[in-house]
Amino acid sequence: MNPSIRLSVATILFVLAAALLAAEAVNADASGLALQGYDPVAYFTEGAPRTGDPSISAVHDGATYRFASTANREAFRADPEAYLPAYGGYCAWAVGQGYTAAVDPEAWTVHENRLYLNFSPGVRRRFDRSIDESIAAADANWPGLAAEL
């Protein structure tokens, strides 16, 4: 095989592997619970965080998500990508800075139909002040960070 073709194939495989890892890197506790039990759909439908009911849950990419209602669970099951937080649920501002950090589910922003979580309300304000730049930096950093998790 031509060396330049071999290099191109290797590059494509590396990029695909990084993308798959990024899709699967989820900020969950030791039991696999994501979002500290908060309902990912409620951020969009209610405009506020709501604690999910342990009896109303769904598993996605190995993580368990809880929901405040069966309607929210069914909406999630129909299109999980529409409700999953960016960057696997890690602090969006931290990812933009090149590292991962825990989040406070009460420190959140929905921007252009995407949920972003942050470490604290103060960090959320910092993220929101330059949101487009913060997102661009986080988007660039996430594949590498996710591969390390």
N, C-alpha and C positions, 0 to 999 in steps of 0.2 A: 504494500500500500504506500502511496506517495506520502512522504513525511508531512507535507503541509495539510493534506487531507486528514491524516492521523491526528495532527494537532487540532484541526477544526472540530473533528468528532469529539476529541477529549474535552475541548472547551465547551461544546454544546452539552455534553453529559454532565460536566461540572456545574454549569448554570442550571440545568434541570434538577440536579440533586439539591443544590442550594435552594431552589424555589420550593421543592417538596419539603425540605426541612423547615423552611420558613412557614409553610402552611401548617405544619404539625407542632411547632413550638408554642405551647400554651402555658400561661401562668396559672398553674393549678396547685392546690395544696397536696399534701402527701396522700390523701384519699382520692385525689383526682377531681376535686370540686373546683370549678372555675368561677371567677368573678366573686369569690367569697360568698357564693350563694345568691348573689343578686340576679335579677331577671334581665337578660340582655335586651329583650324586646320592649320592656317598659320604658327604657330611655327614649325610644322612638315613639311609642304609642301614647305614653302619658307625659313625656317630657320631664321625667323625674326617675331617680333610682328607686327600685322597690325590691325588697327582700323576697326571694322566691320561696315557694312552699316545697319542703323536702319530698312530699308525695307527688309533686308535679315536676318531673325532670325528664331530661333527654341526654343521651351520650352522643358527642360529636368529636371526632379525632381523638378518642380516648379520654376526653374530659367530660365531666358531668355538669350540666347546666340546670339550674332550677328556675321555675317560672311562677309568677303570681297567679296565673290562670291557665286553664287548659287551652283557651284560645291563643294565648301567647306561645305556649309550647307548640301548638300546631302551626302557627305562623313561622316559628323557628325551624321546625322540621321541614316545612315546605321550601325554605330558602335560608339556610343557616348563614351563608356568606353575607346576607343583607344585615344581619344583626350582630355578628361576631365583632368584638372590639379589635381595632387595629393593633398590629404588633403583638399578637397573641395575648393581649390583655396586660402587657407590661406598660410601664409609664412611657407615654408618647414623647414627653420632653426628654427624658433620659435616653431613649433610643436615638433621638436626634443628636444627643451629645456623645453617643458612641458606647453606651453601656445600658444594662437593664436595671430596673428598679421595681420594687413592689408598688402597689397602687392603693388608693383610697377610693372605693367605688362611688363615693359621694363627690369626688373631684373629677368631673367628666365634662365632655363637650361633644355634641354632635355637629359635625361640619360636613356639608355636602354629602349627607346621608351616610356618614361613617362615624362610628363611636370611637372616641379617643379617651383613654383614662390617664390619670396622672397621680403622682405620689401624694399630693396634698392640694388643698385649695390654693395655696400660694404658688406652687409649681404650675397649677392649672392657669392661673392668671399670667404667669410668665409665658407659658405655651400659647395662650390665646392672644397675647399682645403681638406676636409675629407668627400667627398660625400657619400661613402658607409656607414661610421659610422653615418653620419647625417641622412641618409635614414632609417637605422636600428632603430635609436632612435625615429625618427618620426613615423615609422610604429608601434612601440610599444606604443607610447603615443596617437596616433590618436583616437582609439576607445573610450577611456575615455574622451578625449577633445570633440569629436563630440557629445557624450552623454550629455555634459554640455551645448551645444549651443542651 
